[in-house]
């Protein structure tokens, strides 16, 4: 027994013999409690020990208030140490077993999770799909699904070449001044879409001011002569006034003013309006693709200030060896490829002069660019129908899609309303058709609506995975 316990018990009036006897009893009691702790989880003996200490502390507080508070604190501190020791002993004996059990559960959980991943992960991670898709007649009608029969066809040999997207010169206009003038204002910017007749620039010119003044003088003289009439003025003066007006009018028009601008100036008969300012208007609707100038710049006649083009129709300049170009004719079918995008086209022009550096011959194909997917300066691949023919299987371009592995495939109707994917090889692209192999002649495949069938097959796999 610790010394301060003996001091406390002697202060309560106990004899040393009684204290020694109590100490022996306490050891026996602790030994029994310890055995009970090992056999039955350790809590009963520990609670009994706590009761003895709490009872002793309470008696000490009643007999000696001054010493009881301090000693009770020491007793509680010792009790905490004893309780901690007992708890550590108890948990120490059980924690290894619990840890092993938890590790077994964890390993088992990991194995189950891994098994579940292997069983189900292919659907949502690796993209494994159902083996087929089943569509009712209502679904096929809703998606506008079209079935085509695979047939061997006589197909023209394709001539391929690299190409570059360029503006269609027949749908492009240059904005240039006709006299020396200074740029005083800009009304549109690069990339803007403009309409025919829309103001693009405002210029100021000394030559234009002189022409505008001469026009106003001619208009005043013409109006006076017309008012007097031919009976008053001589025929020579009347004709001379008309000629002077037409000459002044034509000169202003030649310098860049439109008829509506000229007529507006003439109606005002205001000398202050002859200031040399005029606007350059767009000759067509289209997109501003260049504006190589700055405000205040002096532009000479013919200087290109702006360029407007209609990008709804573009040209592709393909450069072919001279021998290949000889077998191509105007209006021959062609196709333009940019990435996975294929656009049908027609041969528009064939140059008859070879490039001095590359010794190639330029062939221009025209492509409709409704969605503005192509832009001048892009590099593409061009395929043009030649004069020789081969046999092959051509199907609609929209019938061939990629699967989750990047392979091309079509959807074969194995029975009414049931469609199975069939991997094929794509041999060539012909714009609205592709040449393939890997599907038997006479097979019924989905032409239009293949994307809907593919979506339904993926949806079926997803539903199966969830159930």
C-alpha positions as CSV (number, residue, x, y, z in Angstrom):
1,X,0.0,0.0,0.0
2,X,1.3,3.5,-0.9
3,X,2.5,5.7,2.0
4,X,-0.1,8.4,1.5
5,X,-2.9,5.8,1.8
6,X,-1.5,4.7,5.1
7,X,-1.4,8.3,6.3
8,X,-5.0,8.8,5.3
9,X,-6.2,5.6,7.1
10,X,-4.3,6.4,10.3
11,X,-5.8,9.9,10.3
12,X,-9.2,8.2,10.3
13,X,-8.2,6.3,13.6
14,X,-7.2,2.9,12.2
15,X,-4.4,1.0,13.8
16,X,-1.4,-0.2,11.9
17,X,-2.4,-3.8,12.4
18,X,-5.9,-3.1,10.9
19,X,-4.3,-1.3,8.0
20,X,-1.9,-4.2,7.3
21,X,-4.9,-6.6,7.4
22,X,-6.9,-4.4,5.0
23,X,-3.9,-4.3,2.7
24,X,-3.7,-8.1,2.5
25,X,-7.4,-8.2,1.8
26,X,-7.0,-5.6,-0.9
27,X,-4.3,-7.6,-2.7
28,X,-6.5,-10.7,-2.6
29,X,-9.4,-8.6,-3.9
30,X,-7.3,-7.1,-6.7
31,X,-6.1,-10.6,-7.7
32,X,-9.7,-11.9,-7.9
33,X,-10.8,-8.8,-9.8
34,X,-7.9,-9.3,-12.2
35,X,-8.9,-12.9,-12.9
36,X,-12.5,-11.8,-13.4
37,X,-11.4,-9.1,-15.7
38,X,-9.6,-11.6,-18.0
39,X,-12.6,-14.1,-17.9
40,X,-15.5,-11.7,-18.1
41,X,-14.4,-8.6,-19.9
42,X,-12.8,-6.9,-16.8
43,X,-15.6,-4.6,-15.8
44,X,-17.0,-6.1,-12.5
45,X,-13.8,-6.1,-10.5
46,X,-12.9,-2.7,-11.7
47,X,-16.2,-1.2,-10.6
48,X,-15.8,-2.7,-7.2
49,X,-12.4,-1.2,-6.8
50,X,-13.8,2.2,-7.8
51,X,-16.5,1.9,-5.2
52,X,-13.9,1.3,-2.4
53,X,-11.9,4.3,-3.4
54,X,-15.0,6.5,-3.8
55,X,-16.2,5.5,-0.3
56,X,-12.8,6.2,1.3
57,X,-12.6,9.6,-0.4
58,X,-16.1,10.5,0.9
59,X,-15.2,9.5,4.5
60,X,-12.0,11.5,4.2
61,X,-14.0,14.6,3.2
62,X,-16.4,14.3,6.2
63,X,-13.6,13.9,8.8
64,X,-11.1,16.5,7.6
65,X,-12.4,19.0,5.1
66,X,-9.0,20.8,4.8
67,X,-7.1,17.8,3.8
68,X,-9.9,15.9,2.0
69,X,-10.1,18.1,-1.0
70,X,-6.4,17.8,-1.8
71,X,-6.2,14.1,-0.9
72,X,-9.4,13.3,-2.8
73,X,-7.8,14.9,-5.9
74,X,-4.7,12.7,-5.4
75,X,-6.9,9.7,-4.9
76,X,-8.8,10.4,-8.1
77,X,-5.6,10.9,-9.9
78,X,-4.3,7.5,-8.7
79,X,-7.6,6.0,-9.5
80,X,-7.4,7.3,-13.1
81,X,-3.9,5.8,-13.4
82,X,-5.2,2.5,-12.1
83,X,-8.2,2.6,-14.4
84,X,-6.0,3.5,-17.4
85,X,-3.7,0.6,-16.5
86,X,-6.6,-1.8,-16.3
87,X,-8.1,-0.5,-19.5
88,X,-4.8,-0.8,-21.3
89,X,-4.4,-4.4,-20.1
90,X,-8.0,-5.3,-21.1
91,X,-7.8,-3.6,-24.5
92,X,-4.3,-4.8,-25.1
93,X,-5.5,-8.4,-24.8
94,X,-8.4,-7.9,-27.2
95,X,-7.2,-5.4,-29.8
96,X,-4.9,-7.8,-31.8
97,X,-7.9,-10.1,-32.2
98,X,-10.2,-7.3,-33.2
99,X,-7.6,-5.9,-35.6
100,X,-7.2,-9.3,-37.3
101,X,-10.9,-9.5,-37.5
102,X,-11.2,-6.0,-39.1
103,X,-8.5,-6.8,-41.5
104,X,-10.2,-9.9,-42.6
105,X,-13.4,-8.0,-43.1
106,X,-11.6,-5.3,-45.0
107,X,-9.8,-7.8,-47.2
108,X,-13.1,-9.5,-47.8
109,X,-14.8,-6.2,-48.6
110,X,-12.0,-5.3,-51.1
111,X,-12.4,-8.6,-52.8
112,X,-16.1,-8.2,-53.1
113,X,-15.7,-4.7,-54.4
114,X,-13.2,-5.8,-56.9
115,X,-15.4,-8.7,-58.0
116,X,-18.3,-6.3,-58.4
117,X,-16.2,-4.0,-60.4
118,X,-15.2,-6.8,-62.7
119,X,-18.8,-7.9,-63.0
120,X,-20.4,-4.5,-63.6
121,X,-17.7,-2.1,-64.4
122,X,-17.6,-3.0,-68.0
123,X,-21.0,-1.4,-68.5
124,X,-20.3,2.0,-67.0
125,X,-16.5,2.3,-67.2
126,X,-15.3,0.1,-70.1
127,X,-18.5,0.7,-72.1
128,X,-19.5,-2.9,-72.8
129,X,-22.9,-2.8,-74.6
130,X,-25.8,-5.1,-75.1
131,X,-25.5,-7.7,-77.9
132,X,-28.4,-6.3,-79.8
133,X,-31.2,-3.8,-79.8
134,X,-34.9,-4.4,-80.2
135,X,-37.2,-1.7,-81.7
136,X,-40.9,-1.8,-82.2
137,X,-42.5,-0.4,-85.3
138,X,-43.6,2.7,-83.4
139,X,-40.0,3.3,-82.3
140,X,-38.6,2.9,-85.8
141,X,-41.3,5.2,-87.2
142,X,-40.5,7.8,-84.5
143,X,-36.8,7.8,-85.2
144,X,-37.3,7.6,-89.0
145,X,-35.2,4.4,-89.2
146,X,-34.5,3.4,-92.8
147,X,-33.4,-0.1,-93.8
148,X,-31.2,-0.5,-96.8
149,X,-30.1,-3.7,-98.6
150,X,-26.4,-4.2,-99.0
151,X,-25.5,-4.5,-102.7
152,X,-22.3,-4.7,-104.8
153,X,-22.1,-1.6,-107.0
154,X,-19.9,-0.3,-109.8
155,X,-18.0,2.5,-108.2
156,X,-15.6,5.1,-109.8
157,X,-12.0,4.9,-108.7
158,X,-11.2,7.7,-106.2
159,X,-8.4,10.2,-106.8
160,X,-7.2,11.6,-103.5
161,X,-5.1,14.7,-102.8
162,X,-4.4,17.2,-100.1
163,X,-6.3,20.5,-100.3
164,X,-6.6,23.9,-98.8
165,X,-9.8,25.8,-98.2
166,X,-9.9,29.1,-100.1
167,X,-12.5,31.8,-100.7
168,X,-14.8,31.4,-103.7
169,X,-13.6,34.2,-106.0
170,X,-17.0,34.3,-107.7
171,X,-18.6,35.2,-104.3
172,X,-16.0,37.6,-103.1
173,X,-15.6,41.4,-103.5
174,X,-12.8,43.8,-102.9
175,X,-13.4,47.2,-101.2
176,X,-11.0,49.8,-102.7
177,X,-11.1,53.5,-103.3
178,X,-11.1,54.9,-106.9
179,X,-9.4,58.2,-106.0
180,X,-6.7,59.2,-103.5
181,X,-8.6,59.5,-100.2
182,X,-8.1,59.4,-96.4
183,X,-9.9,56.9,-94.2
184,X,-11.9,58.9,-91.7
185,X,-14.3,56.3,-90.2
186,X,-14.8,52.6,-89.9
187,X,-18.3,51.2,-89.7
188,X,-17.6,47.4,-89.5
189,X,-14.9,45.2,-88.2
190,X,-13.1,42.0,-89.2
191,X,-15.4,39.0,-89.0
192,X,-18.6,41.0,-89.1
193,X,-21.5,39.8,-91.3
194,X,-22.7,42.6,-93.6
195,X,-25.6,43.1,-96.0
196,X,-25.5,44.3,-99.5
197,X,-25.4,48.1,-99.6
198,X,-24.2,48.4,-96.0
199,X,-21.7,51.2,-95.3
200,X,-18.3,49.9,-94.6
201,X,-16.0,53.0,-94.6
202,X,-16.1,56.8,-94.8
203,X,-13.4,58.5,-96.9
204,X,-12.5,62.1,-97.6
205,X,-10.9,63.2,-100.8
206,X,-9.9,66.5,-102.4
207,X,-10.7,65.2,-105.9
208,X,-14.1,64.1,-104.7
209,X,-14.8,67.5,-103.3
210,X,-14.0,69.1,-106.6
211,X,-16.2,66.7,-108.4
212,X,-19.1,67.3,-106.0
213,X,-18.7,71.1,-106.4
214,X,-18.8,70.8,-110.2
215,X,-21.9,68.6,-109.9
216,X,-23.8,71.2,-107.8
217,X,-22.8,73.9,-110.3
218,X,-24.0,71.8,-113.2
219,X,-27.3,71.1,-111.4
220,X,-28.0,74.8,-110.8
221,X,-27.4,75.6,-114.4
222,X,-29.5,72.7,-115.6
223,X,-32.4,73.7,-113.4
224,X,-32.2,77.4,-114.6
225,X,-32.2,76.3,-118.3
226,X,-35.1,73.9,-117.7
227,X,-37.1,76.6,-116.0
228,X,-36.6,79.1,-118.8
229,X,-37.4,76.5,-121.5
230,X,-36.2,76.0,-125.0
231,X,-38.2,78.9,-126.3
232,X,-36.2,81.4,-124.2
233,X,-32.7,79.8,-124.3
234,X,-30.9,78.7,-127.3
235,X,-30.7,75.0,-128.2
236,X,-26.9,75.1,-127.8
237,X,-27.1,76.4,-124.2
238,X,-29.8,73.9,-123.3
239,X,-27.8,70.9,-124.6
240,X,-24.6,72.2,-123.0
241,X,-26.3,72.4,-119.6
242,X,-27.5,68.8,-119.9
243,X,-24.1,67.6,-121.0
244,X,-22.3,69.4,-118.1
245,X,-24.6,67.9,-115.6
246,X,-24.2,64.3,-117.0
247,X,-20.4,64.7,-117.0
248,X,-20.3,65.9,-113.4
249,X,-22.7,63.2,-112.3
250,X,-20.6,60.5,-114.0
251,X,-17.4,61.8,-112.5
252,X,-18.8,61.7,-109.0
253,X,-20.1,58.2,-109.6
254,X,-16.7,57.1,-110.9
255,X,-15.0,58.4,-107.8
256,X,-17.1,56.1,-105.7
257,X,-20.5,57.7,-104.8
258,X,-23.6,55.6,-105.5
259,X,-26.6,56.9,-107.4
260,X,-28.6,57.3,-104.2
261,X,-25.8,59.3,-102.6
262,X,-25.5,61.5,-105.7
263,X,-29.2,62.1,-105.9
264,X,-29.3,63.1,-102.2
265,X,-26.5,65.6,-102.7
266,X,-28.2,67.1,-105.8
267,X,-31.5,67.5,-104.0
268,X,-30.0,69.5,-101.2
269,X,-28.2,72.0,-103.5
270,X,-26.1,72.8,-100.5
271,X,-22.5,73.9,-101.2
272,X,-21.4,72.9,-97.7
273,X,-22.1,69.3,-98.7
274,X,-19.4,69.3,-101.3
275,X,-16.8,68.5,-98.7
276,X,-15.3,65.5,-100.4
277,X,-16.7,62.9,-97.9
278,X,-18.2,59.7,-99.2
279,X,-18.9,56.1,-98.1
280,X,-17.8,52.8,-99.5
281,X,-20.6,50.3,-99.5
282,X,-20.7,46.6,-99.6
283,X,-21.5,45.1,-103.0
284,X,-22.8,41.9,-101.5
285,X,-23.8,40.2,-98.3
286,X,-21.1,38.2,-96.6
287,X,-18.4,38.2,-94.0
288,X,-15.6,40.7,-93.7
289,X,-12.5,38.6,-94.0
290,X,-9.8,41.3,-94.2
291,X,-9.5,45.0,-93.2
292,X,-5.8,45.9,-93.6
293,X,-5.9,49.6,-92.8
294,X,-5.9,52.1,-90.0
295,X,-7.9,55.3,-89.5
296,X,-6.2,58.3,-91.0
297,X,-4.4,56.3,-93.6
298,X,-4.1,57.7,-97.1
299,X,-5.3,55.1,-99.6
300,X,-4.4,55.2,-103.2
301,X,-6.7,54.0,-106.0
302,X,-6.9,50.2,-106.0
303,X,-5.6,49.7,-102.4
304,X,-7.4,46.8,-100.8
305,X,-9.0,48.1,-97.7
306,X,-11.6,45.4,-97.0
307,X,-12.6,42.1,-98.5
308,X,-16.1,40.6,-98.2
309,X,-16.9,37.0,-99.1
310,X,-19.9,34.7,-99.0
311,X,-18.7,31.7,-96.9
312,X,-21.8,29.7,-97.6
313,X,-19.9,28.4,-100.7
314,X,-16.2,27.9,-100.6
315,X,-13.5,26.4,-102.8
316,X,-11.0,23.7,-102.0
317,X,-7.8,23.9,-104.0
318,X,-6.5,20.4,-104.5
319,X,-3.1,19.9,-106.1
320,X,-2.8,16.8,-108.2
321,X,-0.1,15.3,-110.4
322,X,-0.7,16.3,-114.0
323,X,-1.5,12.7,-115.0
324,X,-4.3,12.4,-112.4
325,X,-5.9,15.7,-113.3
326,X,-6.4,14.7,-116.9
327,X,-9.0,12.1,-115.9
328,X,-11.1,14.7,-114.0
329,X,-14.0,16.6,-115.6
330,X,-16.0,19.7,-114.5
331,X,-19.0,18.9,-112.2
332,X,-17.5,15.5,-111.3
333,X,-18.5,14.3,-107.8
334,X,-16.0,14.9,-105.0
335,X,-15.8,14.7,-101.2
336,X,-14.0,16.9,-98.6
337,X,-12.7,15.3,-95.4
338,X,-11.9,17.3,-92.3
339,X,-11.3,15.0,-89.3
340,X,-14.3,12.7,-89.1
341,X,-16.4,15.1,-91.1
342,X,-17.1,14.4,-94.8
343,X,-18.8,17.0,-97.0
344,X,-20.0,16.3,-100.6
345,X,-18.6,18.6,-103.3
346,X,-18.3,19.2,-107.1
347,X,-15.4,20.0,-109.3
348,X,-15.7,23.7,-110.2
349,X,-12.4,24.5,-112.0
350,X,-9.4,22.8,-113.5
351,X,-6.3,24.9,-114.1
352,X,-4.4,24.2,-117.3
353,X,-1.1,25.6,-116.1
354,X,1.2,23.6,-113.8
355,X,2.7,25.1,-110.7
356,X,6.3,26.1,-111.5
357,X,7.7,24.8,-108.2
358,X,5.6,21.7,-107.3
359,X,4.8,20.7,-110.9
360,X,1.3,20.0,-109.8
361,X,-2.0,21.0,-111.4
362,X,-4.7,22.8,-109.3
363,X,-8.3,21.5,-109.3
364,X,-10.9,23.6,-107.5
365,X,-13.9,21.8,-105.9
366,X,-16.8,23.8,-104.6
367,X,-18.4,22.8,-101.3
368,X,-21.6,24.1,-99.7
369,X,-20.7,25.4,-96.2
370,X,-24.1,26.0,-94.6
371,X,-23.0,25.6,-91.0
372,X,-19.7,27.4,-91.6
373,X,-17.7,24.3,-90.6
374,X,-15.0,25.2,-93.0
375,X,-12.9,28.4,-93.1
376,X,-10.3,29.8,-95.5
377,X,-6.8,28.5,-94.7
378,X,-7.8,25.1,-93.3
379,X,-6.1,22.0,-94.7
380,X,-8.3,19.1,-95.8
381,X,-8.3,15.9,-97.8
382,X,-10.1,15.8,-101.1
383,X,-11.4,12.7,-103.0
384,X,-12.5,13.0,-106.6
385,X,-14.2,10.5,-108.8
386,X,-12.0,9.2,-111.6
387,X,-12.9,7.7,-114.9
388,X,-12.1,4.1,-114.0
389,X,-14.5,1.9,-112.1
390,X,-14.3,-0.9,-109.6
391,X,-16.9,-3.1,-107.8
392,X,-17.6,-2.6,-104.1
393,X,-20.2,-2.0,-101.4
394,X,-21.2,1.5,-100.7
395,X,-23.7,2.4,-98.0
396,X,-24.9,5.8,-96.6
397,X,-22.3,7.6,-94.5
398,X,-24.7,7.9,-91.6
399,X,-25.1,4.1,-91.5
400,X,-21.5,3.6,-90.3
401,X,-20.6,4.6,-86.7
402,X,-17.8,3.9,-84.3
403,X,-18.1,1.7,-81.3
404,X,-16.4,2.2,-77.9
405,X,-13.2,0.6,-79.2
406,X,-13.0,3.0,-82.1
407,X,-14.0,0.4,-84.7
408,X,-16.4,1.1,-87.5
409,X,-19.7,-0.9,-87.5
410,X,-23.1,-1.1,-89.0
411,X,-26.4,-2.5,-87.5
412,X,-27.7,-5.6,-89.3
413,X,-31.4,-6.5,-89.0
414,X,-31.2,-10.2,-88.0
415,X,-35.0,-10.5,-87.6
416,X,-37.9,-8.1,-87.7
417,X,-37.2,-5.4,-85.1
418,X,-33.9,-6.9,-83.9
419,X,-30.6,-5.3,-84.8
420,X,-27.1,-6.5,-84.1
421,X,-23.8,-4.6,-84.6
422,X,-21.4,-5.8,-87.2
423,X,-17.8,-4.5,-87.3
424,X,-16.7,-3.4,-90.8
425,X,-13.7,-1.9,-92.5
426,X,-14.0,1.5,-94.1
427,X,-12.2,1.6,-97.4
428,X,-13.1,5.0,-98.8
429,X,-15.3,8.0,-98.3
430,X,-17.4,9.3,-101.1
431,X,-19.1,12.2,-99.4
432,X,-22.7,11.0,-98.7
433,X,-21.5,7.3,-99.1
434,X,-18.7,5.2,-97.7
435,X,-17.2,2.1,-99.2
436,X,-17.0,-0.8,-96.7
437,X,-16.2,-4.5,-96.4
438,X,-17.1,-7.0,-93.8
439,X,-20.8,-7.3,-94.3
440,X,-22.4,-9.9,-96.6
441,X,-24.3,-8.8,-99.8
442,X,-28.0,-8.9,-99.3
443,X,-27.8,-8.0,-95.6
444,X,-30.4,-5.6,-94.3
445,X,-28.7,-2.8,-92.4
446,X,-29.8,0.5,-90.8
447,X,-29.2,3.4,-93.1
448,X,-30.8,6.4,-91.7
449,X,-31.4,6.3,-87.9
450,X,-28.3,4.2,-87.0
451,X,-27.4,6.6,-84.2
452,X,-30.8,6.0,-82.6
453,X,-30.3,2.2,-82.7
454,X,-26.9,2.6,-81.1
455,X,-28.4,4.7,-78.4
456,X,-31.1,2.2,-77.7
457,X,-28.5,-0.6,-77.5
458,X,-26.4,1.3,-75.0
459,X,-29.6,2.1,-73.0
460,X,-30.5,-1.6,-72.8
461,X,-27.1,-2.4,-71.4
462,X,-27.4,0.3,-68.8
463,X,-30.9,-1.0,-67.8
464,X,-29.5,-4.5,-67.5
465,X,-26.6,-3.3,-65.3
466,X,-28.9,-1.4,-63.0
467,X,-31.2,-4.5,-62.5
